[in-house]
């Protein structure tokens, strides 16, 4: 698996050479592996739906008026289509067994990575980035015992929300990185991590800006929003710097299909790199 990730982080010249001529591609944006391409399209198509669900939650004030049970239902119902929709539609697009199909592997990866990002990563958001989460109505919590100050708890609703958010961030990263690699630019070995950072920073900044809005000011805010947008978004981007390249390599070609063990290993590796990166930054910068 490590060799595969290294290959996809390299020059990318093979994407535009020889038999991989652009006229023979079904798309310049989506994977040549049809088992992967249809899932990416589905995740992108669902993105505005979950964004609308979150917007309705905020504009109606349901995030404040709902009880714990209603909040949990909203969170899991919003996230469920990422898993349920491809499971239902799979027979139309692939003949592979469910455990060999990309739709299942990608969900397994996202479940593992989003769990670690929420369980451990949220503590860094609280203590390092100054995020304040005031939801007394979200009484079901799940957070680390030894990581973080413990001044705030991680509501369980953050787990499914992270899962569905990350499905969009990773799917868009895949199609954009793939398109950039297929431009066959010189020096792609050096450009690829730059592209990864730009996409990671974009989503980190967008999420920060969208969440820290006046309608949520009493329940969700950053102690220093300006510093969070400028510097904290770059720190948040560490999540995706660790994950995007590994996720991109997953079943990118039909010839090399990842096993479920490799998928878990990839997600766990991304999680470990994420936590290491956050901790090193804390040593260097301290708190915002």
N, C-alpha and C positions, 0 to 999 in steps of 0.2 A: 504493500500500500504506500509506503514512504517513497518508493521509487516512482510510483504513479503520480503522486502529488508533485514531486520534483519535476517530472516530465511536463506537467501542465503548467508549472510555474516558469518553465524555460522559454525558449525563443518563440515557440508556437509556429515556427516556419512550416512545419509539416502540414498545417491546416490549409496552406495555400499552394502546396507543391503537388506535382504528379497527379495521381488519380483523384485527389481531393479538389479538383477544379471547381470554381464557383458555379459554373453552369450545371454541374451535376448535383448540386445541393438543393434540398427541398426548401431550405431557409438559411440565411446568413446569421440569424439570431439564435435559432434553436438547435438542439443537439441532433447529430446525424443518427443517434440511437433513438428510434421511434418510441421505444418503451419509456424513454426519459422525456422526449419532446412534448408528448401530450400532457404529461403531468405538470410540466413547467407552465404550459398554456393554461391549464386549469387553475393552478395556484395564482397566476397573474389575474385571471378572470374573476376569481373570488376576492381579490384584494379590495376593490372598491366596495364590495358588500360588507366586509367586516369593518372597513373604515366608516361606512355609513352607520353601522350598528353602534360603533363607539361614539359617533357624533350625536346620534339620537339620545344615547345615554347621558351625554353631557348637557345638551341643549334642553332636555326635559327636566333635568335635575334629578333623574332617577338614581344617579350615583350617590346622592345624599339621602333620598327618601326611601330607597329600597332597603329591606332588611338583609341580614346575612344570607339567608336562603335564596332570595331573589337575585342578589349579586352573584352568587355561585352559579345559579342557573344561567344568567346572562353570559357569564364568562365561559362556561363550558359549551353552551349552545353556539356562541360566536366562534369558538375554536373547533368544534366538532366537524364541520364540513371539510376541513383540511385532511382529515382522515376518512370520513364517511363517504364524501363525494367520489374520490378516486376508487375507493373500495367497491362502490356500487357500479361505477362506469367502467371498471377495468376490463370486463369481458368484451367490450366493444373495441378496445384498443390494443390488447395484448393477449397472447396465448400462454404467457408464463404463469406458473403457479404463484399464488399470492406472496409466498415468502421469498420468491426469486424476482419479484417485480419491483421496479423502481419506486412505485407509489408507496409500497410498504417500507422499503429501505429508507426513503427520504423522511417518512414520518417517524421511523425509529430514530434516525439521526436527530431530527428536530426535537423529539421528546427528551432525549438524553441531554443534548446541549442546552435546551431551554430550561431544563430542570436545574442543572448546575449554575446556569447564569442567574436564575432566580434565587436558588438556595444560598449560594455563596456571593454571587455578584451583587445582589441587592444590598448586602451589608456594606459593600464598597460605595454604592450610591448614597447610602445614608451617611456614612462617616467620612468618606473622601470627597464626594461631590456635593454634599449638602442638600440632598433630596429630603423633603419632609412629606410624609404620607399620613394624612389625618382622616382615617376612615374607621371611626368607632363602630359603625354598622357592619364592617367586615371583620367579624370576630373570630373566624376560623383562620388560624395562622400556621405557618410552617417555615421556620428559619433555623440557621445554623446555631449551635450552642457555643462553639469556640471561636467563631469568626465574627468580628464586629463588636461594638460596644454594648449591644443589647438594649440601647435606648429606644429603638423602634423595632417592631415586629413586621415580618413579611406576610401580608395577607395571602391566603391561598389563591385568591382570584388572580394574582399576578402571574401565576404559573401558566394557566391556559392563555392569558393575554400575551405573554412573552412568546409562547409557542406559535400563535397565529401571526403576531407581528413578524417574527423571525422567518416564517414561511414566505412572506412577501419580500423581505430584505434579501434573503438568500436566492430566491427565484430571479429577482431582478439583477442581482450580482452575476448570476450564471449567464443570463442572456447578454448583458452588457460586456462582461469579460470575454465571452466567446466571440462577440462581434468585433471587439477590439483586436483580439488575437488573429482573427481572420483578415484583418487589414494587412497583415504581414509587415508590420513596421520594423525598421532596423532597431536592434537593441532591445528586443522584447524581454529578454532576461532581466534587464534593469527596469523596464517600463511596467512589467506586470505587477510587481508589488506596489508601485505608485498608483496604478489603476485601482488596485484592491483598496488602498487607503482612501482614495477619493470617493469611491462608492460607499465605503464604510463610514466616512465622515459625513457624507450627504445624508444617509439614513439616520445617523446619530443626531445630527443637527435638526433634521426634520421632526424626529420624534420629540426631542426636547422642546422645540418651539411649539409643536402642536399640543403637547400635554401641559405646558406651563402657560395656560391662557387664563384670562380674567374669570371665566365661568367656573374654573376649578381652583381659584386662588385660595379659597378657605380650606381646601382639602388636599391639594397637591401643589407644591411649589418648591423652588430652589432658594436657598438662603442668599445666593448671589447669581441671579439668572444671567447677567451679562458675562460673568466669568465662566459660567457653565456653558453658555453658547459658544464662547470663544475657545476655551481650553478644555472644559469638561466633555464637550462633544468629541474632541480628539482622544480623550481618555476612554470614553464609551466605545469609540471606534476599535479599541483593542479587542473587544469581543469578536468583531467581524474580521479583523486582520488575522486572528487565530483560526477562524472558522471558514471563511469564504473559499480559500484555496483548496481545503480538504473537501468541502461540500461540492465544489466545482468538479473535482476529479471523480466523484462517485458515479460509476456506471456511464462515464462520458462516451465510451465506445461500446458497441455491441460485443466486441471480442473479449472485453475484460469486465466481467460482471463481479461485483464485490459480494463476498459472503456476508451473512449477518454479523458474524464475529468481526469482520473488517469494518463494517459500518459502525458498530459499537466502539471499536478501537479508535476509529477516526473521530467520532463525537467526543470520546473521552480525552483524546489527545488535544482536540481544540479547546475543551474545557480546562485542561491542565495549563495549556499555553495562555489562555485567557486569565486565569487566576495568577499565574506567575507574572504576566505583564502588568496586571493591576497592582500587584504587591511591589514590584520594582518601581513603578511610577510613584507609589505612596512613599517609598524610601527617598525618592528623588525630589518630589514636589511637596509632599505633605498634603494637607487638606486645602481645598479651594475656599 
